[in-house]
Amino acid sequence: MPRSTITPEQLRAHVLQLGEKHPPISLDSVDRTVLDPAGVREAFGPVIGYLSRVELEVDRNVLELLTLLPDVEETDRLFFADVWQPQEIQHGLVLDRLQQDLGMEPAEPNTTVISPKIRVLGALSHLPPVQEVARLLYYLTGAATERSAVVAYNKLSEGLERMDERAIARTVVAPIKQQEPGHFAYYRLAATQMFQSRALKPWQLRLAQILRRQSFALVGVNQPGQEADYGRVVSTLGLDGDLAGFARDISRVERELLWAGSKGMEVPGYVLGALKDAVAAYRERHASGAGPLPA
């Protein structure tokens, strides 16, 4: 946990700075020149397709957030409505246009259907003490999601550079990956501010731990088949060689805050377990005749 105290004013200033420094990426600003479309599609098509779908599902994410936090705080609203959503939707549109350039089908995002788990927790969130727990879970989920995105975009950028596909690496992926760390920082700062201000009582923290274990899901995994799709992304990017390290990276905020009292917990079991299950689902899909695994 940072030694300096994070104030609500600093958190709001961070959001305003994000909006000023990183306007949404326009389609006209990117160079989608691809030297070897078939090669890029073969190497990274599933990754680009998965990322485009996830980014385009931001409207459903906003609906889920409003369900979880019926009395959303102003700085949270400023962040997701004025900064995060406009940036993320453009990420999705740019990536979706790129995948169509590569000869792939357009993304089919789920922008309206909210999961039953979210609806149940949202119903309970009308009770102020439960809403505070839901707010912490929102920050932890956001931090894990954005850190996953940072890792994925970095790996994708490196792979495209190795293929000498500099136009899309530097004008499509690079601008996107420059915006994601600011999102991660917001969630980290907001969660830390909750702990520093002692906003949650011990029973609320215990409830948050229980709900986090039970509700954790990998980003973009909401329907049957998407777990294996995520496993394919992990494998394609070479992250399956050190799943524990990947899990440690994306769970850093909850390890430092939610599980601070669990000495020696380097990786929450529910995070590592979800990653292992995703990779196993992908490998099982291919073992049943879906084609060879990537080298």
Backbone bond lengths (Angstrom), bond angles and torsions (degrees), N, CA, C in turn:
res aa  C-N    CA-C-N  psi(-1)  N-CA   C-N-CA  omega(-1)  CA-C   N-CA-C  phi
1 M - - - 1.462 - - 1.528 109.19 -
2 P 1.345 118.61 134.32 1.453 119.98 179.23 1.520 111.27 -58.61
3 R 1.331 116.49 144.48 1.458 120.38 -179.42 1.528 111.17 -71.75
4 S 1.327 117.68 -36.65 1.454 120.16 -178.99 1.523 110.31 -73.02
5 T 1.316 115.66 145.49 1.455 121.34 -179.45 1.519 109.85 -80.88
6 I 1.325 115.65 130.91 1.462 121.36 179.57 1.523 108.11 -91.51
7 T 1.302 116.55 124.93 1.459 121.44 -179.57 1.527 110.43 -99.93
8 P 1.338 117.11 157.13 1.469 119.69 175.28 1.523 112.12 -56.91
9 E 1.326 116.66 -33.93 1.470 120.42 179.43 1.526 111.23 -65.71
10 Q 1.326 116.37 -39.74 1.465 120.28 178.47 1.522 110.88 -67.11
11 L 1.313 116.33 -37.49 1.458 120.45 179.24 1.529 110.32 -64.56
12 R 1.305 116.75 -43.40 1.470 120.67 178.44 1.529 110.58 -65.54
13 A 1.318 116.53 -39.65 1.457 120.11 178.87 1.526 111.25 -62.60
14 H 1.315 115.82 -36.98 1.464 120.35 177.84 1.529 110.03 -61.83
15 V 1.322 116.93 -43.25 1.459 121.15 -179.38 1.530 110.28 -64.28
16 L 1.321 117.06 -45.52 1.464 120.82 -179.81 1.521 111.24 -62.33
17 Q 1.316 116.29 -38.85 1.466 120.35 178.90 1.522 111.03 -66.10
18 L 1.341 116.53 -39.67 1.465 119.94 177.64 1.524 110.60 -58.64
19 G 1.323 115.68 -44.31 1.452 119.40 -179.01 1.515 112.64 -65.84
20 E 1.310 116.61 -36.49 1.465 120.40 -178.79 1.523 112.20 -74.26
21 K 1.332 117.29 -41.42 1.468 121.22 -175.07 1.519 113.12 -80.90
22 H 1.332 117.04 -26.40 1.461 119.59 -173.27 1.525 111.25 -130.50
23 P 1.328 117.66 77.41 1.470 118.65 175.08 1.522 110.19 -65.96
24 P 1.331 117.93 156.87 1.470 120.44 178.52 1.530 111.40 -54.05
25 I 1.315 116.28 142.28 1.463 122.36 -178.16 1.528 109.21 -76.74
26 S 1.316 117.51 124.52 1.458 120.31 178.97 1.526 110.38 -87.31
27 L 1.314 116.28 151.76 1.461 120.91 177.79 1.522 111.18 -61.30
28 D 1.317 116.67 -33.20 1.469 120.78 -177.83 1.522 112.84 -71.34
29 S 1.338 117.22 -16.11 1.467 119.72 -174.97 1.520 113.20 -87.84
30 V 1.349 118.17 -7.67 1.458 120.42 -174.68 1.525 110.89 -106.84
31 D 1.306 114.74 152.45 1.465 122.37 176.61 1.531 107.50 -107.57
32 R 1.336 116.30 107.91 1.452 120.36 -175.67 1.530 111.73 -94.80
33 T 1.332 116.76 23.99 1.455 120.41 177.05 1.523 110.07 -63.47
34 V 1.335 116.39 125.79 1.462 122.07 179.30 1.521 108.15 -123.40
35 L 1.319 116.60 123.82 1.468 121.00 -178.21 1.527 111.60 -73.14
36 D 1.312 116.48 -38.40 1.466 121.50 -176.31 1.528 109.17 -134.41
37 P 1.344 117.61 80.72 1.468 119.89 -177.41 1.527 113.46 -56.47
38 A 1.320 116.89 -42.16 1.464 119.54 -179.36 1.521 110.84 -64.54
39 G 1.329 116.54 -39.88 1.456 120.15 179.78 1.516 112.54 -66.25
40 V 1.337 116.29 -42.37 1.471 120.21 178.90 1.529 109.71 -66.75
41 R 1.332 116.26 -41.02 1.461 119.67 178.62 1.521 110.94 -62.22
42 E 1.312 116.61 -41.71 1.463 120.78 -179.91 1.525 111.43 -66.47
43 A 1.336 115.53 -42.15 1.464 119.85 -175.20 1.525 112.95 -79.19
44 F 1.331 117.22 -42.69 1.468 120.00 -169.73 1.523 114.50 -132.96
45 G 1.337 117.86 8.95 1.453 119.50 -179.80 1.524 113.90 -54.43
46 P 1.344 119.30 -48.84 1.466 120.20 179.84 1.539 113.26 -61.63
47 V 1.331 116.38 -33.08 1.465 119.92 178.83 1.526 110.11 -69.05
48 I 1.324 116.86 -48.22 1.462 120.99 -179.78 1.520 110.20 -62.04
49 G 1.341 116.48 -41.38 1.453 120.05 179.20 1.516 112.78 -64.06
50 Y 1.338 116.76 -42.34 1.462 120.84 179.91 1.528 110.88 -65.53
51 L 1.323 116.03 -45.66 1.460 119.96 -178.85 1.517 111.60 -64.34
52 S 1.334 117.20 -39.48 1.467 119.21 -179.74 1.528 110.49 -64.20
53 R 1.332 116.79 -42.03 1.471 119.17 178.94 1.513 111.75 -62.63
54 V 1.329 115.57 -46.37 1.463 119.64 -178.09 1.530 110.92 -62.06
55 E 1.326 117.01 -43.26 1.466 119.95 -179.72 1.527 111.03 -64.71
56 L 1.340 117.17 -36.88 1.461 120.66 -178.54 1.524 112.59 -75.89
57 E 1.322 118.03 -10.86 1.466 120.83 178.04 1.526 112.02 -86.30
58 V 1.317 116.33 13.14 1.457 120.71 -176.71 1.531 111.66 -62.32
59 D 1.337 117.47 -32.77 1.470 118.69 179.81 1.526 111.15 -64.11
60 R 1.349 116.83 -37.65 1.468 118.99 175.84 1.525 110.14 -67.84
61 N 1.330 116.35 -37.38 1.461 119.82 177.63 1.526 110.95 -59.04
62 V 1.326 117.10 -38.75 1.466 120.62 178.28 1.526 110.12 -65.97
63 L 1.336 117.75 -42.00 1.461 120.65 177.11 1.533 110.71 -60.66
64 E 1.345 116.30 -41.39 1.459 120.05 178.14 1.517 110.94 -63.30
65 L 1.320 116.04 -40.72 1.458 120.21 -179.32 1.523 110.85 -63.85
66 L 1.319 116.78 -43.57 1.452 119.98 179.61 1.527 111.55 -67.86
67 T 1.327 116.81 -27.19 1.460 120.89 175.07 1.525 110.60 -71.77
68 L 1.340 116.00 -41.68 1.463 120.88 -179.13 1.519 112.10 -71.84
69 L 1.330 116.18 -36.60 1.462 120.56 -174.03 1.522 110.01 -122.68
70 P 1.329 117.52 77.54 1.469 120.10 -178.01 1.528 112.72 -61.98
71 D 1.332 117.43 -25.66 1.465 121.29 176.96 1.525 108.86 -113.86
72 V 1.330 116.09 57.43 1.453 121.44 -174.22 1.526 111.22 -59.50
73 E 1.334 116.36 140.05 1.454 121.01 179.21 1.519 110.27 -73.01
74 E 1.324 116.16 153.31 1.453 121.21 -172.23 1.522 112.93 -62.28
75 T 1.332 117.38 -39.90 1.461 118.83 -179.38 1.524 111.18 -68.19
76 D 1.324 117.62 -37.72 1.458 120.43 174.52 1.528 110.10 -61.33
77 R 1.330 116.80 -44.60 1.469 120.03 179.62 1.517 110.87 -62.41
78 L 1.324 116.50 -42.66 1.461 120.82 178.27 1.522 110.36 -59.59
79 F 1.325 116.45 -42.13 1.462 120.43 -178.44 1.521 111.16 -65.88
80 F 1.351 117.39 -54.78 1.464 117.26 -171.68 1.526 112.67 -76.84
81 A 1.320 118.29 -29.46 1.463 119.93 -176.65 1.524 113.16 -86.88
82 D 1.326 116.90 -38.69 1.465 120.29 -172.73 1.518 113.96 -101.00
83 V 1.332 117.97 -18.50 1.468 120.27 -176.57 1.523 111.11 -120.72
84 W 1.316 116.24 -62.25 1.468 121.15 -171.78 1.526 112.75 -64.53
85 Q 1.334 117.87 -52.82 1.462 119.73 -176.74 1.528 112.45 -61.79
86 P 1.329 120.39 -47.94 1.468 119.40 179.11 1.527 112.99 -61.20
87 Q 1.327 117.59 -36.59 1.463 120.01 179.02 1.525 110.96 -70.30
88 E 1.334 116.81 -45.92 1.456 120.56 -176.01 1.531 112.10 -65.74
89 I 1.311 117.45 -40.46 1.462 119.06 -178.70 1.522 110.59 -63.67
90 Q 1.324 117.30 -34.79 1.464 119.74 177.71 1.526 110.80 -71.55
91 H 1.328 117.46 -35.38 1.469 119.53 173.72 1.530 109.11 -55.42
92 G 1.332 115.38 -47.60 1.451 119.93 -177.78 1.522 112.85 -64.55
93 L 1.322 116.83 -42.10 1.460 120.36 -179.38 1.526 111.79 -64.97
94 V 1.333 116.28 -40.90 1.463 120.30 179.05 1.523 110.51 -65.19
95 L 1.320 116.58 -46.60 1.470 120.36 -179.14 1.524 111.34 -66.88
96 D 1.332 116.42 -36.82 1.455 119.12 179.46 1.529 110.61 -66.55
97 R 1.315 117.24 -39.86 1.465 120.04 176.09 1.527 110.39 -63.53
98 L 1.323 116.71 -38.75 1.461 120.38 178.85 1.520 111.04 -63.96
99 Q 1.334 117.38 -45.14 1.463 118.34 -178.07 1.523 111.09 -65.54
100 Q 1.320 118.04 -31.97 1.456 119.86 175.54 1.534 110.85 -69.74
101 D 1.332 117.00 -35.01 1.463 120.63 173.78 1.522 110.95 -59.86
102 L 1.336 115.84 -32.15 1.470 121.10 -178.24 1.525 112.29 -82.70
103 G 1.332 117.26 1.61 1.454 120.81 179.37 1.513 114.00 88.22
104 M 1.336 117.26 17.67 1.456 121.65 179.61 1.523 110.28 -97.91
105 E 1.318 115.71 162.10 1.461 120.90 177.73 1.528 110.27 -72.17
106 P 1.333 117.50 151.10 1.466 119.94 176.48 1.527 111.52 -61.50
107 A 1.312 116.22 156.45 1.470 121.07 177.76 1.524 110.20 -65.81
108 E 1.323 114.97 150.65 1.461 121.22 176.42 1.531 108.75 -123.92
109 P 1.325 116.55 75.89 1.465 119.67 -176.28 1.524 112.46 -76.16
110 N 1.320 114.91 152.06 1.459 121.69 171.03 1.527 106.80 -92.97
111 T 1.315 116.79 109.19 1.461 119.98 -175.73 1.522 113.29 -108.39
112 T 1.332 117.65 -0.91 1.466 118.86 -172.61 1.525 115.69 -131.54
113 V 1.328 118.97 -26.31 1.472 120.90 -171.61 1.521 110.64 -87.80
114 I 1.317 116.31 115.32 1.460 122.64 -179.83 1.524 108.53 -93.87
115 S 1.332 116.43 137.04 1.464 120.48 -176.40 1.528 111.23 -68.05
116 P 1.339 117.48 152.19 1.469 121.27 177.79 1.531 112.67 -58.07
117 K 1.349 117.25 -36.58 1.463 120.02 179.79 1.522 110.88 -59.96
118 I 1.324 116.20 -42.41 1.466 120.68 179.64 1.524 109.87 -64.95
119 R 1.318 117.06 -41.03 1.467 120.40 -178.88 1.531 111.40 -64.82
120 V 1.327 116.15 -39.64 1.465 119.54 179.64 1.527 110.33 -65.35
121 L 1.322 116.42 -48.55 1.464 119.51 179.49 1.520 110.45 -64.60
122 G 1.329 116.57 -35.38 1.461 119.91 178.09 1.513 112.15 -63.24
123 A 1.338 116.67 -37.25 1.462 120.15 178.06 1.523 110.69 -63.87
124 L 1.335 116.12 -38.69 1.468 120.34 178.64 1.523 112.05 -74.03
125 S 1.327 116.39 -23.81 1.463 120.36 -174.93 1.523 113.42 -70.70
126 H 1.322 117.02 -8.06 1.459 118.56 174.26 1.529 110.71 -69.10
127 L 1.339 116.07 -15.63 1.471 120.13 172.37 1.523 107.47 -84.63
128 P 1.323 119.40 120.36 1.473 121.86 -174.74 1.531 114.93 -50.27
129 P 1.360 120.43 -43.65 1.470 118.40 179.86 1.525 113.26 -62.59
130 V 1.337 116.38 -34.77 1.458 120.13 179.34 1.522 109.72 -74.10
131 Q 1.323 117.11 -35.00 1.458 119.57 179.12 1.531 111.36 -62.79
132 E 1.319 117.43 -34.18 1.460 119.83 176.54 1.525 110.99 -64.85
133 V 1.327 116.31 -38.02 1.466 120.24 175.89 1.526 109.81 -64.92
134 A 1.337 116.00 -43.67 1.464 120.32 179.55 1.527 110.80 -62.78
135 R 1.309 116.37 -36.57 1.469 119.82 179.49 1.519 110.61 -64.51
136 L 1.334 117.39 -41.73 1.469 120.19 176.74 1.527 110.56 -63.14
137 L 1.337 116.70 -43.30 1.459 119.54 179.22 1.527 111.05 -62.59
138 Y 1.319 117.18 -36.01 1.471 121.14 175.65 1.524 110.75 -60.32
139 Y 1.325 116.92 -44.15 1.466 120.17 179.80 1.532 111.13 -66.34
140 L 1.330 116.59 -42.02 1.467 119.52 -178.98 1.523 111.14 -66.73
141 T 1.323 116.57 -41.35 1.461 120.07 177.28 1.520 110.41 -63.54
142 G 1.324 116.40 -43.98 1.461 120.10 179.03 1.509 112.06 -61.61
143 A 1.331 117.09 -41.56 1.464 120.49 -179.41 1.527 111.17 -63.84
144 A 1.332 116.79 -44.91 1.466 120.27 179.85 1.522 111.05 -65.67
145 T 1.324 116.57 -40.18 1.463 121.12 179.74 1.519 111.35 -64.16
146 E 1.320 116.60 -47.80 1.462 119.78 -176.66 1.522 111.83 -70.02
147 R 1.333 116.46 -34.67 1.468 117.94 177.37 1.525 110.17 -68.08
148 S 1.327 117.11 -37.04 1.467 120.60 175.23 1.521 110.39 -60.45
149 A 1.330 115.91 -41.26 1.462 120.44 -179.73 1.518 111.13 -65.19
150 V 1.325 116.91 -42.23 1.464 120.52 178.88 1.520 110.75 -57.80
151 V 1.332 116.03 -47.12 1.466 120.37 -179.94 1.525 110.42 -62.53
152 A 1.331 116.94 -45.56 1.466 120.90 -177.23 1.519 111.62 -63.49
153 Y 1.321 117.07 -44.85 1.468 119.44 -178.59 1.527 111.13 -68.58
154 N 1.313 117.13 -34.93 1.468 119.11 176.40 1.526 110.90 -63.14
155 K 1.326 116.81 -45.33 1.463 121.03 179.37 1.528 111.22 -65.25
156 L 1.324 116.67 -41.49 1.463 120.53 179.01 1.522 110.59 -63.62
157 S 1.323 116.32 -42.77 1.466 120.32 178.55 1.521 111.41 -61.00
158 E 1.330 116.44 -44.73 1.462 120.53 179.15 1.529 110.96 -60.84
159 G 1.318 116.27 -42.15 1.458 119.97 -179.09 1.512 112.46 -66.26
160 L 1.321 117.38 -41.13 1.466 120.69 178.87 1.524 111.40 -67.64
161 E 1.321 116.77 -36.34 1.472 120.00 176.53 1.522 110.59 -63.68
162 R 1.333 116.58 -39.62 1.471 119.63 178.55 1.524 111.29 -63.79
163 M 1.326 116.26 -29.85 1.463 120.48 178.16 1.528 112.14 -84.74
164 D 1.324 116.24 0.67 1.465 122.58 -178.68 1.531 112.19 67.55
165 E 1.334 116.58 23.44 1.468 121.15 176.25 1.528 108.36 -90.80
166 R 1.330 114.25 69.21 1.465 119.55 -171.09 1.520 113.59 -71.93
167 A 1.320 117.70 -32.42 1.466 119.48 -177.51 1.522 110.94 -60.24
168 I 1.327 117.54 -53.28 1.462 118.96 -177.71 1.525 111.69 -75.25
169 A 1.339 117.20 -29.37 1.466 119.21 177.42 1.523 110.61 -64.56
170 R 1.339 116.27 -39.90 1.465 119.72 -170.85 1.526 114.75 -97.83
171 T 1.335 117.57 -21.44 1.466 118.20 -179.57 1.524 113.17 -112.32
172 V 1.327 117.38 -13.83 1.464 120.83 176.11 1.531 110.33 -105.94
173 V 1.330 116.38 -61.86 1.466 120.00 -173.84 1.536 111.73 -73.79
174 A 1.319 117.22 -42.28 1.471 119.59 -176.59 1.526 112.88 -59.75
175 P 1.345 120.13 -47.61 1.473 118.97 178.42 1.525 112.93 -62.11
176 I 1.343 116.27 -35.26 1.465 118.93 178.48 1.529 110.26 -66.12
177 K 1.327 116.20 -47.27 1.469 118.68 -176.30 1.518 111.99 -69.48
178 Q 1.334 117.73 -17.54 1.460 120.19 175.53 1.522 111.80 -75.00
179 Q 1.332 116.93 -24.61 1.469 120.16 -178.14 1.526 112.97 -88.18
180 E 1.321 117.55 -28.28 1.458 120.02 -175.19 1.535 114.34 -63.85
181 P 1.343 120.13 -39.78 1.471 118.33 -179.55 1.521 113.85 -60.12
182 G 1.323 117.37 -31.71 1.462 119.75 177.92 1.513 111.78 -66.86
183 H 1.323 116.76 -34.38 1.467 120.95 175.88 1.531 109.72 -66.27
184 F 1.338 115.36 -47.04 1.462 119.52 177.83 1.526 110.63 -57.24
185 A 1.333 116.40 -43.25 1.466 120.50 -178.27 1.524 110.91 -61.88
186 Y 1.321 116.87 -37.55 1.463 118.74 179.00 1.520 111.25 -61.37
187 Y 1.322 116.19 -49.15 1.463 119.43 -178.80 1.533 111.03 -62.75
188 R 1.315 116.22 -40.60 1.475 119.83 179.47 1.525 110.38 -63.68
189 L 1.322 116.70 -47.08 1.463 120.41 -179.69 1.525 111.44 -64.19
190 A 1.333 117.25 -42.20 1.459 120.85 -178.04 1.529 111.01 -65.91
191 A 1.341 116.86 -43.10 1.467 119.88 178.14 1.522 110.74 -64.62
192 T 1.317 116.10 -42.67 1.463 120.18 -179.79 1.520 110.76 -63.41
193 Q 1.327 116.78 -39.96 1.461 120.99 179.44 1.522 110.80 -61.82
194 M 1.347 117.22 -36.80 1.461 120.17 177.19 1.520 110.94 -61.97
195 F 1.336 116.90 -42.87 1.467 120.47 -179.18 1.525 110.83 -70.25
196 Q 1.310 116.99 -41.35 1.464 119.91 -179.31 1.521 111.45 -64.08
197 S 1.323 116.93 -34.78 1.466 120.70 -178.66 1.525 112.21 -86.41
198 R 1.344 115.86 0.05 1.472 121.74 -179.12 1.531 110.88 53.67
199 A 1.339 114.91 47.01 1.460 120.56 -178.46 1.527 112.20 -71.48
200 L 1.345 116.67 -20.82 1.460 120.52 -176.26 1.523 111.43 -113.34
201 K 1.326 115.96 135.11 1.458 121.68 174.93 1.530 109.20 -79.41
202 P 1.338 117.71 163.41 1.469 119.98 -179.52 1.522 113.99 -52.62
203 W 1.341 117.91 -40.95 1.465 119.17 -178.80 1.521 111.08 -67.11
204 Q 1.349 116.48 -31.24 1.463 119.11 178.03 1.532 110.91 -70.33
205 L 1.318 116.37 -36.86 1.466 119.46 177.18 1.523 110.91 -65.73
206 R 1.318 116.72 -40.65 1.467 119.72 178.03 1.526 110.37 -63.68
207 L 1.335 116.68 -40.21 1.457 120.45 177.39 1.528 110.41 -64.33
208 A 1.325 116.43 -40.52 1.468 120.20 178.48 1.525 111.02 -61.92
209 Q 1.330 117.04 -39.85 1.459 120.45 178.26 1.528 111.32 -63.13
210 I 1.322 116.03 -44.13 1.465 120.53 179.83 1.526 110.50 -63.25
211 L 1.327 116.43 -47.50 1.461 120.30 -176.96 1.521 111.34 -68.00
212 R 1.324 116.82 -34.38 1.467 118.92 179.63 1.525 110.45 -66.42
213 R 1.313 116.02 -42.89 1.468 119.75 177.39 1.527 111.02 -59.30
214 Q 1.321 116.12 -43.19 1.463 120.61 -173.05 1.524 113.01 -80.26
215 S 1.312 117.43 -27.78 1.462 119.86 -171.77 1.525 113.91 -105.74
216 F 1.331 118.19 -5.24 1.466 119.35 -176.31 1.519 110.89 -58.76
217 A 1.325 115.36 134.62 1.465 121.48 176.37 1.514 108.32 -143.55
218 L 1.313 116.34 145.27 1.455 121.46 176.56 1.528 109.16 -69.25
219 V 1.316 116.03 148.29 1.456 120.29 -175.39 1.526 110.83 -60.32
220 G 1.323 114.84 128.59 1.454 120.41 178.48 1.506 115.17 86.59
221 V 1.328 118.08 -1.99 1.468 121.27 -179.16 1.527 108.12 -97.27
222 N 1.323 115.18 97.10 1.459 120.71 -177.42 1.519 113.33 -130.96
223 Q 1.341 117.47 -14.97 1.457 121.95 -175.94 1.528 109.54 -135.11
224 P 1.331 117.27 161.57 1.472 120.30 178.01 1.533 111.21 -56.02
225 G 1.312 115.22 137.69 1.457 120.83 179.72 1.508 114.16 94.71
226 Q 1.331 116.78 -23.39 1.463 119.12 -176.41 1.524 112.64 -75.47
227 E 1.346 116.90 -23.21 1.456 119.95 175.24 1.524 110.07 -62.09
228 A 1.343 116.57 -45.00 1.465 120.51 177.97 1.524 110.72 -67.22
229 D 1.334 117.18 -35.12 1.469 120.34 176.80 1.525 110.47 -61.33
230 Y 1.329 115.22 -41.52 1.462 118.94 178.12 1.529 109.92 -65.41
231 G 1.322 116.53 -41.80 1.461 120.29 177.85 1.514 111.50 -59.42
232 R 1.318 116.88 -35.29 1.460 120.51 177.74 1.521 110.62 -66.20
233 V 1.316 117.09 -41.38 1.469 120.58 177.58 1.532 110.36 -60.58
234 V 1.328 115.72 -47.24 1.466 120.84 179.84 1.525 110.71 -59.20
235 S 1.326 116.25 -43.77 1.461 120.48 -178.53 1.529 111.39 -70.14
236 T 1.319 117.16 -42.64 1.462 121.21 -179.56 1.520 111.22 -61.12
237 L 1.315 116.90 -37.67 1.467 121.01 -178.92 1.523 112.74 -84.08
238 G 1.334 117.51 -0.51 1.454 121.14 177.54 1.509 114.67 77.21
239 L 1.332 116.89 18.30 1.460 120.54 -179.05 1.521 112.74 -84.49
240 D 1.339 116.45 -11.89 1.459 119.30 -178.28 1.521 112.80 -72.71
241 G 1.333 117.65 -11.75 1.460 120.55 177.84 1.514 113.61 -74.04
242 D 1.334 117.08 -18.48 1.470 121.19 178.86 1.524 108.65 -146.40
243 L 1.320 116.12 68.48 1.456 120.43 -178.56 1.526 111.93 -63.58
244 A 1.334 116.49 -34.43 1.463 119.26 179.23 1.525 110.24 -63.95
245 G 1.339 116.42 -40.45 1.453 119.82 178.45 1.514 111.62 -66.08
246 F 1.329 117.05 -40.60 1.463 121.37 177.64 1.520 109.99 -63.92
247 A 1.338 116.80 -44.55 1.461 120.99 178.73 1.531 110.98 -61.90
248 R 1.315 116.22 -40.41 1.460 120.67 178.98 1.531 110.76 -62.26
249 D 1.314 115.09 -39.76 1.463 120.74 -178.25 1.526 111.44 -66.72
250 I 1.326 117.45 -50.20 1.461 119.37 -174.06 1.524 112.74 -76.31
251 S 1.332 117.75 -14.29 1.470 120.04 -179.08 1.521 112.35 -104.32
252 R 1.315 117.07 14.45 1.468 119.59 -171.76 1.534 113.64 -58.74
253 V 1.331 118.00 -38.27 1.467 119.84 -176.96 1.524 110.64 -69.56
254 E 1.325 117.36 -46.53 1.465 118.19 -179.08 1.520 112.12 -69.90
255 R 1.331 117.71 -29.92 1.466 119.85 175.67 1.522 110.44 -64.45
256 E 1.330 115.49 -41.89 1.465 120.00 -176.50 1.519 113.00 -75.39
257 L 1.334 116.76 -27.29 1.455 120.08 -174.10 1.527 112.71 -110.72
258 L 1.309 116.70 -63.55 1.465 120.69 -174.63 1.520 112.55 -66.29
259 W 1.334 116.39 -35.17 1.464 120.63 -176.95 1.525 112.03 -111.13
260 A 1.309 117.36 27.14 1.468 121.18 -177.86 1.522 111.82 -60.51
261 G 1.327 117.09 -29.91 1.453 120.06 -179.35 1.518 114.03 -82.43
262 S 1.328 117.37 -7.39 1.471 120.80 -179.84 1.516 109.11 -94.10
263 K 1.290 116.73 84.80 1.461 121.94 -175.12 1.523 110.61 -58.57
264 G 1.304 114.84 133.53 1.448 120.27 176.26 1.516 114.83 86.60
265 M 1.342 118.59 -2.43 1.463 119.67 178.66 1.523 109.12 -78.17
266 E 1.317 116.16 102.30 1.448 120.69 179.35 1.524 111.82 -88.39
267 V 1.322 116.60 -31.46 1.458 120.95 -178.51 1.530 108.55 -139.07
268 P 1.334 119.06 119.30 1.464 119.58 174.53 1.517 110.10 -60.87
269 G 1.326 116.48 132.17 1.449 120.60 -176.22 1.517 113.83 -59.81
270 Y 1.338 117.00 -33.30 1.458 119.30 -177.95 1.530 111.44 -69.68
271 V 1.327 117.68 -28.91 1.472 120.41 178.12 1.528 110.02 -73.79
272 L 1.333 116.46 -51.23 1.460 120.14 -179.72 1.530 110.43 -62.99
273 G 1.322 117.35 -39.75 1.455 120.66 179.34 1.523 111.93 -61.74
274 A 1.335 117.18 -40.82 1.465 120.76 179.32 1.522 110.81 -64.69
275 L 1.326 117.33 -39.45 1.462 120.68 178.47 1.527 110.99 -66.15
276 K 1.316 116.49 -44.52 1.469 120.07 178.76 1.530 110.82 -61.54
277 D 1.315 116.55 -41.99 1.466 120.55 -179.91 1.529 110.62 -63.54
278 A 1.335 116.91 -39.23 1.465 120.70 -179.17 1.526 111.20 -65.18
279 V 1.320 116.23 -45.67 1.463 119.57 179.39 1.525 110.19 -65.38
280 A 1.333 116.99 -40.42 1.470 120.63 178.33 1.525 110.71 -63.09
281 A 1.335 117.25 -39.53 1.460 120.63 179.26 1.523 110.67 -64.79
282 Y 1.316 116.41 -38.81 1.466 120.14 177.68 1.528 110.94 -65.17
283 R 1.308 116.41 -45.01 1.466 119.79 -179.25 1.530 110.93 -67.14
284 E 1.297 117.25 -35.76 1.467 120.29 177.43 1.521 110.44 -66.14
285 R 1.330 116.34 -38.49 1.464 120.22 177.89 1.523 110.58 -58.69
286 H 1.326 116.59 -43.53 1.458 120.43 -178.76 1.531 111.53 -74.60
287 A 1.298 116.33 -31.70 1.464 118.91 177.77 1.529 110.97 -65.86
288 S 1.326 116.58 -24.17 1.460 120.77 -178.93 1.525 112.84 -88.71
289 G 1.365 115.20 5.69 1.453 118.34 173.33 1.500 116.76 112.91
290 A 1.321 117.51 19.00 1.468 120.32 -178.85 1.515 112.64 -89.33
291 G 1.339 118.19 7.58 1.459 120.02 177.37 1.504 111.77 109.71
292 P 1.336 118.24 173.60 1.454 122.10 -175.75 1.520 112.55 -73.91
293 L 1.300 115.30 151.52 1.464 120.58 173.40 1.518 108.70 -73.06
294 P 1.359 117.91 153.49 1.451 119.74 178.51 1.519 110.39 -65.26
295 A 1.333 114.97 149.26 1.484 119.31 -179.97 1.504 110.47 -65.88
